[in-house]
Amino acid sequence: MFSHNIVGRGQSIHLPPASRVRRPGDRRSLSRSATRALDVLELFGSVRRPLRAVDIAQALGLHASTTDQLLKTMVDSAHLVFEAGSKRYAPSPRLVRFGMWLTEGFFGDDRIRRVLEAVHDGSDEVVTLSTRNDLFMQILDTVEPRGDCLTAERGLRAPLFGTAIGGACLAGLSDAEIGGLIERARIPAAEAPTLLAGVQRIRETGYAFGGISVDDANRSIAMALPTPPAGVRLVLGLAGPAKRIQPNRVQLAALMRRCIDRWIG
């Protein structure tokens, strides 16, 4: 993997093998049924209407038998309700308090998603929402152009050190906190001053610019969102081919800032 402009200004470096991108599902201990149940609930949140089993199966790419078993289990646990006449499923009132708490913790309404969609509409590039997961940045949500070869899978984990989204996250931490993470990541102490200098540049510009890819052909812009009441540090990212991102990075960063200010403030 290559990292461009994050560790050293204008430099592309090879990242160590431990810094590889990790896709969701790489861990063998994951429970597929639990993940699928959450995917079903998220689908309802997106469409905001009751759905038939066939609609859910098609939307999530599941076999009919798997979907049927999953939905029956969720009805049995009272997380879903089933209307026999229309053969449609819907979330149960049991989930209302969870939804209210979640909304209150992330600015209210659906503002974060609106930020992602507004940046995508203004750039036609891949837009992501991520947060730190130990020594990685994990993609929480994404909006992608149709037919684009560059994708950002939800759940994917990218290195904290060496990525634009990681740099934007680190910029919100103190140098002492970053020093502790450098030690945990087993980065040689001699490289710490360079890393800290890179983080300081991000603080001064208000955004991180760089890239991480197999062939160093892509670039990213990233900036932190205001911290929501839930206390989760979130980072807005925009990524695409270097030939499109690099010459327009100032304008794209300004677009991201305008969208954040409009929807979140």
TORKOL-616911 format. One record per residue: x negated, y negated, z of N, C-alpha, C in turn; residue in one letter. Coordinates in steps of 0.05 Angstrom, whole numbers, plus 5000, padded with zeros to 4 digits. Atoms other than C-alpha are relative to their C-alpha. Example, Ala and Ser with C-alpha at 12.3 -4.5 7.8 and 13.67 -1.06 7.14 Angstrom:
2
498250245000475450905156498249765000A 501650244999472750215143501549785014S 
//
This chain:
265
498350245000500050005000498249755000M 501450265000497849284986501649805016F 498850234987499248665027498849754988S 501050245012498647984994500749765016H 499750274988497547315028500849995029N 499150004972499847535097497650015019I 502349984983493247735129498049774994V 501850215009488847265088501349834978G 498850175020490946665047499150074972R 500649945028491346854973498550264996G 501449755002488447534987501950245000Q 498549755000491048224972498250215013S 501649794986488648785018501550265001I 498849744996489849525025500750035029H 499249944973493849715086499350295006L 500749734992491850335126502350194996P 497949805004495750985116502249985021P 498050024979499250875183502149784995A 498250225006502550255154502050074978S 498249935022506650645103502949925007R 497150054997513950475092501350265007V 498649764992518550965126503049984994R 497250005008525351135097501850115021R 498149884981531551275138500350304994P 499749715003532252025150497350155000G 502649864998524752155154499750165026D 500149864975525652365226501950244999R 498449755002528253085230502150015022R 498149984977531852955296502549844996S 497650165004537052495265502550174997L 497449865003544352705270501549884977S 498750105023547452635202503049945005R 497250054995554552685229500449745014S 499850254986553452105276499649764981A 500550215020550551675220502349974981T 497850015018556251855174502549875013R 497750114986561451675226499749695002A 500550294999558250985234500349884972L 499750095028558050915158503049964993D 497150015004565551045157501149745012V 499050244986566850495208499049754986L 501150235015562350015170501549954974E 498550025025566150165106502749865005L 497550144994572649965139499649705005F 500650284995569449325162499649844974G 500650145026567449165090502649964984S 497650025016574149315056502349885015V 497950114983578649115114502850094993R 497449885006584349575096499850305005R 500049714998586450295108499150144975P 501149855023583350815062500850295001L 499649725002584851505037497450155001R 502449844998579952075046498449994974A 501450005025578252074972498549744996V 501350255003576651334974497449995017D 502350004982571951435033497850184989I 501949825012568552025000498549884977A 501250125023567351644936498149775008Q 501650244991564751014972497450085013A 502449914985559851405015498550234986L 501449795014557951934965500050275014G 499849754985560352515008501850204986L 498349795010563353184989502849985014H 497250014989570953245000500250155026A 499849844976570153795051498649875024S 501550144979564953405091501649775010T 498450234993569352785090502450085016T 497649914986575553165112499350085028D 500849914973571953485171499249765017Q 500850244986568852815191502349835009L 497750174994575352435188501850135021L 498449864980579152965227498749985028K 501450034974573752935282500449725011T 499850284991574252175285502949945009M 497250034991581852215290500450145027V 499849854975581252745344498949855024D 501350154978576752295385501349725003S 498550254998581551705374498449764990A 501450225012576451285336501449914974H 498450065023580951315275502950085005L 497249914999588451355266500850084971V 499349905026591851725209503049964996F 497250055007598451515175500850224980E 499449775017601452155147501549934975A 498450075024606251815099498349904977G 501750105021600951435061497350154997S 502449844999595351925078497549815001K 502250194997590951335098499049995029R 501350024974585951255155499449715005Y 500750274991584450635195498750015027A 501250004974580250445255502149985022P 498250004978583550545322499749745017S 500250234981585149965371497950055022P 502149944981580150325415497549844995R 502450135008574749965376500149695001L 499650295000577549255384498049865018V 501850134982573449075445497150004990R 502749985011567149325412499649794978F 500250195022568548895350499949725010G 500050274989570048275392497349945013M 502650054988563648355432497849964979W 502050025021559548455369500149734986L 499650265013562547845336498949775017T 500950214983561147415396496949995002E 502949984997553947655399498449914975G 501450075025552347475326501349774986F 499150255010554846765316503049984993F 497250015006562146945306500650054971G 499149955028566047135243498050194986D 501949845016561547425188497949834989D 501950205010556546865183497450104990R 502649905009550247275177500350124972I 499549885027553147665118500349784979R 499750225018555147005087497449874992R 502650105006548046755092498650174979V 501249825020545547375055501249974973L 498650025026550747305000499549744987E 500550265011549546564992497249984988A 502750005010542046654984499850174975V 500049835023543247224935501349864976H 498750145022548146804894498349784988D 501650225009543146244890497350084988G 502649915009537146674872500150244981S 499749755015539647324841497650195006D 502149824991534147684880501050185023E 499449834977534148224933499849845026V 500050154975536047925000500550195023V 499849814978535148275067500349875027T 499950084972536548215140498550225015L 501649804986531548555186499449925029S 500850064973529248605258497750185007T 502349844992523248875295500850255015R 499649744987523349605315497250105007N 502749934991516949715355497949874982D 502150125017511149625306500949994970L 498950025027515749615245502249794999F 497750165006520849155214502050194987M 498049825011527349525199502249844986Q 498050135016532249325145502850075011I 497349964989539249225175502149984979L 497950055021543048975114498649894976D 501350095025541648795042502149934980T 498450075024544748474980498150024977V 501849955022541648704915501349944973E 498950045027542548504841500650274988P 499449755013545849044800497950064979R 501949915020541049444758497149925005G 502850084994534849154791498550245010D 501749764992529149654800499049975029C 500950044972527149344867502450035019L 497849964981531449594924498949985029T 500850014972531349525000502150165015A 498149824987534850115033500449925029E 499450054972538449975098498950235017R 501349804982534750325154497050034994G 502849985008528050285117498349845020L 501950134982522150105162497449934985R 502550095012516349685137498149905022A 501950074979509949515175500549715011P 499850274988510348925224497749834991L 502450145009503248725205499650044970F 500649975029502048585131502449944983G 497750065016509148415109501049725006T 498950274996512747755100502150005022A 497949994979518647965143498750045028I 501549974975513748195197498649755008G 501350254993509947545193501949795011G 497950194991516347135201500850075029A 499349914973518047555263497849935020C 502350064982511047485293499749705006L 500250294996511346725284501649905024A 498450074977516646705338499050105027G 501249894975512247055389497649835008L 502450144990506646765432497650154990S 502549865008499446915414499350235019D 500549794981498947335477501750254993A 498249775008504947765455498950134975E 501149905025501947835386497450165006I 502549864993495248035417500650285011G 499249744989498748595455500950194978G 499149845022501948845391497750094982L 502449935015495248825355498650235013I 501349784986492349275408501650264997E 498449765003498249755405499950124972R 500249915028497649785329497250104993A 502849905004490249965338498649854977R 501450175019488049395294497449915012I 502650084988480549245304500149725011P 499950264986479548665352498749784982A 501350205017475048325300502049884980A 498150105019481148235255502249825012E 498050154986485447905308500049704993A 500050285007483147185294501249944973P 498950045026484847255221503150035000T 497149954998491747535237501449775014L 498850224985493146985287500049744983L 500150245017490946455237502250024979A 497949965020495846755186502749945012G 497450054986501546725237500349705004V 499850294996499845995252500849864974Q 499250125025500445825178503050034995R 497149955003507446135178501549815018I 498750194982509345715238500149724988R 500250275011507045085203501749964975E 498450025025510545225136502950065005T 497249934994516845505168501050254986G 499349755013516746135126497550164993Y 502249835008512346725107500350064971A 500049935028510346865036497950214995F 501949795007507047495010501350234987G 498949775012508548194991498850255010G 501049744994507848925004501250194980I 499049825020508349434949497750194992S 502049805008504750024918498049874981V 501850125020501849604860499749705004D 500250284994502248914892501449824979D 498650155021507248694838502349835010A 497750154988512548414885499149805020N 500550204980512847814930502549965017R 497850054982517247634989499749735013S 499850244984519447015026501750085024I 498549934976521847085098499949785020A 499950194978524046645154502050105022M 498449914977527046765223502649855001A 497450134994534346625237500049895028L 499750084972536346245300500750255016P 499549774984536646745357503050005008T 497149994993544046965366500350055030P 499549944972547347035434499350285009P 500849724994545947785430497150025007A 502949994993538547615436498350164980G 501549855020536548025375498649824980V 501550175019531047695333500550104972R 499349925027533247705261498449844980L 501650135021529347545197501450034974V 498850005027532147345130497750024980L 502049965020528147595071501049994972G 499450015028528147494996497650124985L 502249865014524147944949500650044971A 499749965029522948034875497350024987G 502650005015517548084821498449755005P 501850234995511547634834500349784979A 499850205021512447294767502449825003K 497650184995519247024790499849865027R 500050114973517946914864497749805004I 502350174993510946614866500349724990Q 499950285009512046004821502349845011P 497650134991518745854853500350025031N 499749934972517246004926500949765017R 499250234985518145284951503049954997V 497150035005525045224919501650225012Q 498549774988527145914942500049985030L 500050044971524945775013501949785008A 498150224994528945125011502950104998A 497349885003535045524987500750165025L 499549844976534346005045500649825024M 499650184977533845435095502749864998R 497450135003539945085066502350195008R 497949804994544045725072500250055030C 500149964971541845835143501349775015I 498950244988543545115162503049984996D 497150025006550345155129501750195017R 498349794988552845805159499450055030W 500749944972549045855225499249745015I 500850244987545945175239497550025017G 
//
